[in-house]
Amino acid sequence: MTMNPAMQPMEKISMLGPSDDFPGGPPGAPYPSTVVNIPAEPPKDHFIWSIICFAYPNIFCLGLAALIYSVKARDRKMMGDMNGAQHYASTARCLNIVSTVLLAVFFLIVLITVIVVPVEINKHHNHYYG
């Protein structure tokens, strides 16, 4: 039975620790290492969310404030100031969250009012005139 040369067992080579046969290095020298610096992902500026929050009305103008902070975050990101961009982006995110929650509560109150008020009016109308 003959073995395919590609199927031959491979030599086990340690990739960690010192090497006695590293070319160009003294015996027992560690393997050379390469450090690659990968820049962190730039912070999100939440610009689209801020525009949406700005478009629907709220009594505290939180959408406008969020839009301003989003633009500042975008400007800082373009200038390369990632710490400043992160600060402005997190503020814009918080303002967008508060604005969205207030809008959801407002719509919930309106929905309940639209459902409950006609039912109550109908009850009183049937009670007095029924």
Disulfide bonds with the S-S distance in Angstrom:
none
